Amino acid sequence: MEFNALPSTHTPYGIRNGKGPRHLIGGMVASTYATGAETDGAFCLHMLTGGKGAGLPVIRHGEAFTSLYVMEGAVELTIGSDSFALIAGDTASIPPGTDYGFRMTRHRTVTMIFQTGGTAGRLFAATGAPYEGFIQPATDPGKASDLAGHAAPPGTDTEIVGPLPDAPELLLPGKVLPDSAAPYVIESGEGERLVVADQIFTFAGRNPQTDGRFLTLFNEGPQGDMIPPHKHLRHDEMFLCLDGTIRMKAGDEILELNPGDWLFVPRGTPHAFQFTTPYCRTLGWLIPGIFEDFFFTLGDPYEGHVYPQEPGPFRFDRVIAKLDELDIVPLGGPPGAPPKDGTAT
């Protein structure tokens, strides 16, 4: 399996923390985790690393839906006429046609930016300069306003609208998902939570918020057994390790993910995962959003914000009862799951 190289085909591969192809743009190092070539045009994904003042001016995408996640540091994010103060763990959802831009406000800030389609993510390579480093230059790294006043290159689904507002009044992220695909910012750990045994699944974005285009899903829990192998036939998954160590099986390979590492698991790929340290947390964008019903079948609503110390039941029997409706093919275990050859891909 490829690691740190983009295979340019729709196949399983991974990127170690920040080690994708890199460009310097707006004072940030943009590390490419996925382009439309690897995702059949479904999405692009980049890690953006910078210091105070780095970022992007106000831009707008005609087709791409954007999800922004702050991994480290802090961000001042402008969406439309509002500006928000984001810190590590916060997530923003930005529908197409919405003006947005951001400015990093700590000396080390790291964000992930997920964009649907295969074109909006081209902005970073088309506008930035190829870069060998992993952090911004120590002197004159650039800043968020560098692109203001310029035209975005053709084929990037991007319009550069103008500069960020100076010293805007900052709002705090919310705690509840909206009812429709409106722009929003959600606080770390908030959203809609489900519990499955001793793991929590937290939705920072569901189908109503993305028009069914993708799910934004966190998973956290303690060290435990490997989730039984399975595959999906109609949606792609990915695993971004945020905390702890995750053991992954993808196809015939077994590998470990540490914080910042990412694995792409396209549809048709047998896979399984295991949390191997006392606290683990992952983030994934599942595309399209058809797998939502699986989690609400397997899990139960949960008011807590930490995983339960005593695991509850693992209700895979409810999944088995609806197996023909859910996009999952069990490949052995748990008890009661019928074996499937899963010849469709």
C-alpha positions as CSV (number, residue, x, y, z in Angstrom):
1,M,0.0,0.0,0.0
2,E,1.2,3.5,-0.9
3,F,2.0,5.8,2.0
4,N,2.9,9.5,1.5
5,A,2.5,9.3,-2.3
6,L,-0.7,10.0,-4.1
7,P,-1.5,7.0,-6.3
8,S,-3.8,8.9,-8.7
9,T,-6.2,6.0,-8.7
10,H,-9.2,5.0,-6.5
11,T,-7.3,2.6,-4.3
12,P,-6.5,2.2,-0.6
13,Y,-3.5,4.4,0.5
14,G,-2.4,6.5,3.4
15,I,-0.6,9.7,4.3
16,R,1.6,10.1,7.4
17,N,1.2,13.2,9.5
18,G,1.8,16.2,7.1
19,K,3.8,14.1,4.6
20,G,1.7,14.6,1.5
21,P,2.9,16.7,-1.5
22,R,3.3,20.3,-0.1
23,H,2.8,23.9,-1.3
24,L,3.3,27.2,0.5
25,I,0.2,29.4,0.3
26,G,-1.0,32.3,2.5
27,G,1.7,31.6,5.1
28,M,0.6,28.0,5.4
29,V,2.1,24.6,4.4
30,A,-0.7,22.8,2.5
31,S,-0.1,19.1,2.6
32,T,-2.2,17.2,0.1
33,Y,-3.9,14.1,1.5
34,A,-6.3,13.5,-1.4
35,T,-7.2,14.9,-4.7
36,G,-10.0,14.1,-7.2
37,A,-7.7,11.7,-8.9
38,E,-7.7,9.4,-5.8
39,T,-11.4,9.8,-5.0
40,D,-13.0,9.5,-8.4
41,G,-13.8,13.2,-8.1
42,A,-15.6,12.9,-4.8
43,F,-13.5,15.1,-2.6
44,C,-10.1,16.7,-1.8
45,L,-8.4,16.8,1.6
46,H,-5.5,19.0,2.8
47,M,-3.7,19.6,6.1
48,L,-2.9,23.3,6.6
49,T,-0.1,24.2,9.0
50,G,0.8,27.8,9.8
51,G,1.4,30.5,12.4
52,K,-0.3,33.8,13.4
53,G,-1.7,35.6,10.5
54,A,-1.6,32.7,8.0
55,G,-4.8,31.6,6.3
56,L,-7.0,32.4,3.3
57,P,-8.9,35.6,2.3
58,V,-12.6,35.5,1.8
59,I,-13.3,33.0,-1.0
60,R,-16.4,31.2,-2.4
61,H,-16.9,27.9,-4.1
62,G,-19.6,27.4,-6.7
63,E,-20.0,23.6,-6.2
64,A,-17.8,22.4,-3.4
65,F,-19.1,21.8,0.2
66,T,-16.4,22.5,2.7
67,S,-15.7,21.1,6.2
68,L,-13.0,22.7,8.3
69,Y,-11.6,21.0,11.4
70,V,-9.0,22.6,13.8
71,M,-6.5,20.0,15.0
72,E,-4.2,22.4,16.9
73,G,-4.0,26.1,17.8
74,A,-6.8,28.5,17.0
75,V,-8.5,30.1,14.0
76,E,-10.6,33.2,13.4
77,L,-13.1,32.0,10.8
78,T,-15.4,34.3,8.8
79,I,-18.5,32.8,7.3
80,G,-20.7,35.3,5.5
81,S,-21.2,38.3,7.8
82,D,-20.3,36.4,11.0
83,S,-16.9,35.6,12.4
84,F,-16.1,32.8,14.9
85,A,-13.4,31.9,17.3
86,L,-12.4,28.3,16.8
87,I,-10.0,26.2,18.9
88,A,-8.7,22.7,18.6
89,G,-11.5,20.2,18.2
90,D,-14.0,22.6,16.7
91,T,-15.6,22.0,13.2
92,A,-17.1,24.2,10.6
93,S,-19.5,23.3,7.8
94,I,-19.7,25.7,4.8
95,P,-22.2,25.0,1.9
96,P,-21.3,25.9,-1.7
97,G,-22.0,29.5,-2.6
98,T,-21.0,30.7,0.9
99,D,-18.3,33.3,1.4
100,Y,-15.7,32.2,3.9
101,G,-12.1,32.8,4.9
102,F,-9.9,32.3,8.0
103,R,-6.9,33.7,9.9
104,M,-4.7,31.5,12.2
105,T,-4.3,33.1,15.6
106,R,-1.7,31.0,17.3
107,H,2.0,30.5,16.5
108,R,1.3,26.9,15.6
109,T,-2.1,26.0,14.1
110,V,-3.1,22.9,12.1
111,T,-6.4,22.5,10.4
112,M,-7.8,19.9,8.0
113,I,-9.9,21.2,5.1
114,F,-12.3,18.7,3.3
115,Q,-13.9,19.9,0.1
116,T,-16.4,17.9,-2.0
117,G,-15.7,17.4,-5.7
118,G,-12.3,17.2,-7.4
119,T,-11.7,20.9,-8.2
120,A,-11.8,23.3,-5.2
121,G,-8.8,21.5,-3.6
122,R,-6.7,22.4,-6.7
123,L,-6.5,25.9,-5.4
124,F,-3.5,25.1,-3.1
125,A,-1.3,23.6,-5.8
126,A,-2.4,26.0,-8.5
127,T,-1.8,29.1,-6.4
128,G,0.9,28.0,-3.9
129,A,4.6,27.4,-4.5
130,P,6.0,23.8,-4.2
131,Y,7.6,23.4,-0.8
132,E,9.9,20.8,0.7
133,G,9.5,21.8,4.4
134,F,6.9,20.7,6.9
135,I,6.4,24.0,8.7
136,Q,6.2,27.6,7.3
137,P,9.5,29.5,6.8
138,A,10.8,31.2,9.9
139,T,10.9,34.6,8.2
140,D,8.4,36.2,5.8
141,P,6.2,33.1,5.5
142,G,3.3,35.0,4.0
143,K,-0.2,35.8,5.4
144,A,-3.9,35.3,4.8
145,S,-4.2,38.5,2.7
146,D,-1.6,37.4,0.1
147,L,-4.3,36.2,-2.3
148,A,-6.7,39.1,-1.8
149,G,-7.1,41.1,-5.0
150,H,-6.0,38.2,-7.2
151,A,-8.1,36.0,-9.4
152,A,-8.3,32.3,-8.6
153,P,-6.9,30.1,-11.4
154,P,-9.5,28.5,-13.8
155,G,-10.6,25.0,-12.8
156,T,-10.5,25.5,-9.1
157,D,-14.2,26.2,-8.4
158,T,-13.1,29.2,-6.4
159,E,-13.7,33.0,-6.5
160,I,-11.5,35.2,-4.4
161,V,-14.0,37.7,-2.9
162,G,-11.7,40.0,-0.9
163,P,-9.8,40.5,2.4
164,L,-10.8,39.2,5.8
165,P,-12.5,41.8,8.1
166,D,-10.1,43.5,10.6
167,A,-10.7,42.8,14.3
168,P,-14.3,41.4,13.9
169,E,-16.5,40.6,16.8
170,L,-16.1,36.9,17.4
171,L,-18.9,34.4,18.1
172,L,-18.5,31.1,19.8
173,P,-19.2,27.7,18.2
174,G,-22.6,26.2,18.7
175,K,-23.6,23.0,20.4
176,V,-26.5,21.8,18.2
177,L,-26.6,20.9,14.5
178,P,-29.0,23.0,12.4
179,D,-32.0,21.4,10.7
180,S,-30.8,22.2,7.1
181,A,-27.6,22.7,5.0
182,A,-26.9,26.1,6.5
183,P,-23.4,27.3,7.5
184,Y,-22.5,26.5,11.1
185,V,-19.7,26.0,13.6
186,I,-19.9,23.2,16.1
187,E,-18.0,23.0,19.4
188,S,-15.6,20.1,20.1
189,G,-17.5,17.1,21.4
190,E,-20.9,18.6,20.5
191,G,-23.3,17.6,17.8
192,E,-25.3,14.3,17.9
193,R,-23.8,11.4,19.9
194,L,-24.5,7.7,19.9
195,V,-23.0,5.0,22.1
196,V,-22.0,1.5,20.9
197,A,-20.7,-0.6,23.7
198,D,-17.8,1.5,25.1
199,Q,-17.3,3.8,22.0
200,I,-18.9,7.1,21.2
201,F,-19.8,8.2,17.6
202,T,-20.3,11.9,17.3
203,F,-21.8,13.5,14.3
204,A,-20.6,17.0,13.5
205,G,-22.5,16.8,10.3
206,R,-25.3,14.5,9.1
207,N,-27.3,14.3,5.8
208,P,-29.7,17.2,6.7
209,Q,-26.6,19.5,7.1
210,T,-24.9,18.3,3.9
211,D,-27.8,17.6,1.6
212,G,-26.7,13.9,1.8
213,R,-23.3,14.5,0.3
214,F,-21.2,13.3,3.3
215,L,-21.1,12.7,7.0
216,T,-18.6,14.3,9.4
217,L,-18.1,11.6,12.1
218,F,-15.9,11.3,15.2
219,N,-15.3,8.0,17.0
220,E,-13.7,7.7,20.4
221,G,-13.1,5.0,22.9
222,P,-10.7,2.9,25.0
223,Q,-8.3,0.1,24.0
224,G,-10.2,-2.9,22.9
225,D,-10.7,-5.7,20.4
226,M,-10.5,-5.3,16.7
227,I,-13.9,-4.4,15.1
228,P,-14.7,-7.4,12.8
229,P,-13.7,-7.1,9.1
230,H,-16.3,-5.8,6.7
231,K,-16.6,-3.8,3.5
232,H,-18.9,-1.3,1.9
233,L,-20.1,-1.3,-1.7
234,R,-21.6,2.2,-2.1
235,H,-19.6,4.7,0.0
236,D,-16.0,5.5,0.8
237,E,-14.5,5.8,4.3
238,M,-11.4,7.4,5.7
239,F,-9.7,7.3,9.1
240,L,-7.8,10.3,10.4
241,C,-6.1,9.5,13.8
242,L,-6.5,12.3,16.2
243,D,-5.5,10.7,19.5
244,G,-3.9,7.4,20.5
245,T,-2.8,4.6,18.2
246,I,-5.2,2.8,15.8
247,R,-4.4,-0.5,14.3
248,M,-5.9,-0.8,10.8
249,K,-6.5,-3.7,8.5
250,A,-7.1,-2.7,4.9
251,G,-7.1,-5.5,2.3
252,D,-4.4,-7.9,3.3
253,E,-2.3,-5.3,5.1
254,I,-2.1,-4.3,8.8
255,L,-0.7,-1.0,9.8
256,E,-0.8,1.5,12.7
257,L,-2.0,5.1,12.6
258,N,-0.7,7.7,15.0
259,P,-2.1,11.3,15.4
260,G,-2.1,13.1,12.1
261,D,-1.9,9.8,10.0
262,W,-4.7,9.2,7.5
263,L,-6.0,6.1,5.7
264,F,-8.3,6.1,2.7
265,V,-10.6,3.1,2.5
266,P,-12.6,3.2,-0.8
267,R,-15.7,1.2,-1.4
268,G,-15.1,-2.5,-1.9
269,T,-12.0,-2.6,0.4
270,P,-12.2,-5.2,3.3
271,H,-11.1,-3.4,6.5
272,A,-11.2,-3.5,10.2
273,F,-9.8,-1.3,13.0
274,Q,-8.7,-1.6,16.6
275,F,-8.0,1.0,19.3
276,T,-4.7,0.0,21.0
277,T,-4.1,2.7,23.6
278,P,-6.3,3.8,26.6
279,Y,-7.9,6.7,24.7
280,C,-8.3,6.8,21.0
281,R,-10.2,9.2,18.7
282,T,-10.6,9.3,14.9
283,L,-12.3,11.7,12.4
284,G,-13.7,10.6,9.1
285,W,-15.7,12.1,6.3
286,L,-17.9,9.4,4.8
287,I,-19.0,10.1,1.3
288,P,-21.8,10.0,0.2
289,G,-23.9,10.1,3.4
290,I,-25.7,6.8,2.9
291,F,-24.1,5.0,5.9
292,E,-25.9,7.2,8.5
293,D,-28.7,4.7,9.2
294,F,-26.1,2.1,10.1
295,F,-25.0,4.1,13.2
296,F,-28.5,4.8,14.3
297,T,-29.4,1.1,14.0
298,L,-26.3,-0.1,15.9
299,G,-26.0,2.7,18.4
300,D,-28.2,4.4,21.0
301,P,-28.6,8.1,21.8
302,Y,-26.0,9.3,24.3
303,E,-26.0,12.4,26.5
304,G,-22.4,11.9,27.8
305,H,-19.2,13.4,26.5
306,V,-16.8,10.6,27.6
307,Y,-17.1,6.9,26.8
308,P,-18.8,4.7,29.4
309,Q,-16.5,2.9,31.8
310,E,-18.8,-0.2,31.7
311,P,-19.5,-1.2,28.1
312,G,-23.1,-1.6,27.1
313,P,-24.4,-4.2,24.7
314,F,-23.1,-4.4,21.2
315,R,-26.4,-4.6,19.3
316,F,-25.2,-6.0,16.0
317,D,-28.4,-8.1,16.0
318,R,-30.2,-4.9,15.0
319,V,-27.9,-4.5,12.0
320,I,-28.4,-8.1,11.0
321,A,-32.1,-7.6,10.9
322,K,-31.7,-4.7,8.5
323,L,-28.6,-6.0,6.6
324,D,-30.2,-5.7,3.2
325,E,-30.9,-2.0,3.8
326,L,-27.5,-1.0,5.1
327,D,-24.3,-0.6,3.1
328,I,-22.2,-3.2,5.0
329,V,-20.9,-6.6,4.1
330,P,-19.7,-8.5,7.2
331,L,-16.7,-10.7,6.4
332,G,-16.8,-13.0,9.4
333,G,-18.0,-12.2,13.0
334,P,-19.5,-11.1,15.2
335,P,-21.5,-14.1,16.2
336,G,-24.8,-14.2,14.3
337,A,-23.4,-12.3,11.3
338,P,-23.9,-14.3,8.1
339,P,-20.9,-14.8,6.0
340,K,-21.0,-12.8,2.7
341,D,-18.8,-13.3,-0.3
342,G,-19.5,-9.7,-1.3
343,T,-18.7,-10.2,-5.0
344,A,-20.2,-6.9,-6.0
345,T,-17.7,-4.0,-5.8
